[in-house]
Amino acid sequence: MASDLGTMLVQAGKITEEQALKAKEAAKQNNLNFESALVSIGAITSEEEIATFVGKNLKIGTLRLGDIELNPNVVKLIPLDIARKFKVIAVTKLNKNLLVAISDPNNIYVLDAIKFITGCTVQPVISPESAIEKAIENYYVDSGALSEIVKGLEMDTDLEVVSEEDGPSESDLLSQIQDKPLVKLVDSIIGDAIRLGASDIHFEMYEKRIRVRYRIDGELSEQAPLPYKYRAAIVSRIKIMSELDISERRLPQDGRIKIKIGGRTVDLRVSVLPTIFGEKVVMRILDPLALMVDMTKLGFREEDLKKFDEKIHLPFGIILVTGPTGSGKTTTLYSALKQINTIDVNIMTAEDPVEFNFDGINQVAVKTDIGMSFAAALRSFLRQDPDIIMVGEIRDGETAEIAIRAALTGHLVFSTLHTNDAPSSINRLIDMDVPFYLVASATKLIMAQRMMKKICQNCKEEINLTEEQVRNLKVPKDSLRNIRAFKGAGCSDCNNTGKAGRTGIYEVMPISADIERLILKKASDSEIRECALDQGMFSLRMCAVEKMKAGIVSLDEVIATTSVSS
């Protein structure tokens, strides 16, 4: 708008051409908008004066946003990222008429986009850009609103509502999904999720609405709703991108999409599942930039990191990482492999699926439907002269025994299990019919882990703990020294959640000679745990309490993430 506005002001005699050029240069050098630059060089007294001038010339009303109180529910009709990018905010809504304050009324595209999103007739009024920015910061709570959801969209009224019973024909769907607005809509949702660091995108179909949610830092957050009439076309567009059958709407389908964004390649795993009101789509985002493979930044205690690092450099043996789905086990294994990935070793992995590609590592995708199981992959690996093997998960006795025997025949083996803590993993392997003496000989280290939500450091504040809360932590007295607790009060940086980011906690149990003897005696989980604690193992609860004392996680997160036994 700078050049158009400058020309208008010069022609009206409000400023000189020299002042216009000077303002443009000041805007560029000081990262200001053109209006603010005009005020900064003294060419115009205030941005309100410019807004009034523009409004009169374009015969559009002006509005002083600072003089009125807006309805937050009306404000949020426009997604936050669109409001911020285009300097626009919803003011009032009467029936289907929406009054919108905008700094550049010549931007017809953004007005059409708002019309598309809200379904309202849009009436613009002029307000200074700085006033709109201030109003945006005052009224929005950033919940990860869809960014540029309708970038380049034009209003398309030709699409018809899909019949629940009959559904659209394949030719109708093919026609719809090739429309430029629909393509941009889906692309912008994916791009926004990647930018916000989401791990998953959910498209959920209900009777009268489409719900879009992103999983960010382990939690699902709802985004701006999509037009209901597009539900079949949106799903079909995703199916085309992932090379699935758009005519099949009764059975689940799985696919994959590879896209380029910001100069990097991002993989998307797509799962389509029929529900009673349409097909639900979940897209898992595998973004290499979101993968943290530096072990020093995963949240290890210094002592535990030393123990883990020592064991991953052994020439042979098996190292197990255990925890529930979503606890970061794969990230930990990738971090370890990256650490030991040198030119003189042959590393092979069997994964279901392969989530990230690493140069120098031979990665194999497990496909059980054609007989390529973890066990089958392991057998093949042993004929490929491996030094280091990673098995994505030990699911059965056959895989467990092959992995253990590989560890005993000169290979370093990494894998994962689903157990609650490190000590119970021993008897889990034995329950899979792996001989206890093989488990004792081959296992070098077992590590349990969890992911915890961190307190927002911008709004962190200390809280007082009651004696009962301290007792309920049930950790050794040494862990209660200098006990402190914090919480996030909520601020604009963390969307008023009080949380920002995640960190790991780790229960690291090297298999010492004493623990090996206990395994050979077929000791219980509790006996192995007691021995490990006596030898300096920090339990998951103890690690969580340490992070609480350091102001990294909250008391509530400690209780929610770890049990007393852990």
QUIFENTA-V263585 format. One record per pair of residues at least 24 apart in sequence whose C-alpha atoms are under 7 Angstrom apart, sorted by the first residue. I is the first residue (numbers start at 1). J is the second residue. If there is no record, write none. Layout:
BEGIN
I:J, I:J
END
This chain:
BEGIN
1:104, 2:34, 15:43, 19:43, 47:128, 48:128, 51:126, 51:127, 51:128, 55:126, 60:125, 60:126, 61:125, 61:126, 62:125, 62:126, 62:127, 63:125, 63:126, 63:127, 64:127, 65:131, 72:139, 76:140, 77:118, 78:114, 79:145, 79:146, 79:224, 80:140, 80:142, 80:145, 81:145, 81:146, 81:147, 81:148, 82:147, 82:148, 87:129, 87:132, 87:133, 88:132, 89:132, 89:136, 96:120, 96:121, 97:121, 97:122, 98:122, 98:123, 99:123, 99:124, 100:124, 100:125, 101:125, 101:126, 101:127, 102:126, 102:127, 103:127, 103:128, 103:129, 112:154, 112:155, 113:150, 113:153, 113:154, 116:155, 141:492, 141:495, 142:495, 143:221, 143:495, 144:196, 144:223, 145:223, 145:224, 146:189, 146:192, 146:223, 146:224, 147:188, 147:192, 148:188, 149:185, 149:188, 149:189, 150:184, 150:185, 151:184, 153:181, 153:184, 154:181, 160:229, 161:229, 162:229, 170:247, 173:233, 173:236, 176:233, 177:233, 177:236, 177:237, 186:234, 197:290, 199:284, 199:285, 200:282, 200:283, 200:284, 200:285, 201:282, 201:283, 201:284, 202:281, 202:282, 202:283, 203:280, 203:281, 203:282, 204:280, 204:281, 205:277, 205:278, 205:279, 205:280, 206:277, 207:277, 217:501, 217:502, 249:274, 250:274, 286:355, 286:356, 288:356, 292:331, 293:331, 293:334, 293:335, 294:335, 295:335, 298:503, 298:504, 299:503, 299:504, 299:505, 300:505, 300:506, 304:508, 311:444, 311:445, 312:336, 315:410, 315:411, 315:412, 316:407, 316:408, 316:410, 316:411, 316:412, 317:407, 317:408, 317:411, 317:412, 317:413, 317:442, 317:443, 317:444, 318:404, 318:407, 318:412, 318:413, 318:414, 318:442, 318:443, 318:444, 319:413, 319:414, 319:415, 319:443, 319:444, 319:445, 319:446, 320:414, 320:415, 320:416, 320:417, 320:445, 320:446, 320:447, 321:415, 321:416, 321:417, 321:446, 321:447, 321:448, 322:416, 322:417, 322:418, 322:419, 322:421, 322:422, 322:447, 322:448, 322:449, 323:417, 323:418, 323:419, 323:420, 323:448, 323:449, 323:450, 324:418, 327:449, 327:450, 327:451, 328:451, 345:387, 346:386, 346:387, 346:388, 347:386, 347:387, 347:388, 347:389, 348:386, 348:388, 348:389, 348:390, 349:389, 349:390, 349:391, 350:374, 350:377, 350:390, 350:391, 350:392, 351:391, 351:392, 352:392, 374:399, 375:399, 387:411, 387:412, 388:412, 388:413, 389:413, 389:414, 390:414, 390:415, 391:415, 392:416, 393:417, 396:432, 397:432, 397:433, 397:434, 400:429, 400:434, 401:434, 404:438, 404:439, 404:442, 407:442, 408:442, 421:448, 421:566, 422:446, 422:447, 422:448, 422:507, 422:509, 423:525, 423:528, 423:529, 424:525, 436:519, 436:520, 437:520, 440:516, 440:519, 440:520, 443:511, 444:510, 444:511, 445:509, 445:510, 445:511, 446:508, 446:509, 446:510, 447:506, 447:507, 447:508, 447:509, 448:506, 448:507, 448:508, 449:504, 449:505, 449:506, 449:507, 450:504, 450:505, 450:506, 451:502, 451:503, 451:504, 451:505, 452:502, 452:503, 452:504, 452:557, 452:561, 453:499, 453:500, 453:501, 453:502, 453:503, 453:553, 453:557, 454:499, 454:500, 454:501, 454:502, 454:503, 454:552, 454:553, 455:487, 455:488, 455:498, 455:499, 455:500, 455:552, 455:553, 455:554, 456:488, 456:494, 456:498, 456:499, 456:500, 459:488, 459:489, 459:490, 459:491, 459:498, 460:486, 460:487, 460:488, 460:489, 461:486, 461:487, 461:488, 461:489, 462:486, 462:487, 463:487, 474:564, 475:542, 479:542, 483:549, 484:549, 485:548, 485:549, 485:551, 485:554, 485:555, 486:551, 486:554, 487:554, 505:540, 505:543, 505:544, 506:540, 506:543, 507:537, 507:538, 507:539, 507:540, 508:537, 509:537, 539:566, 540:566, 541:566
END
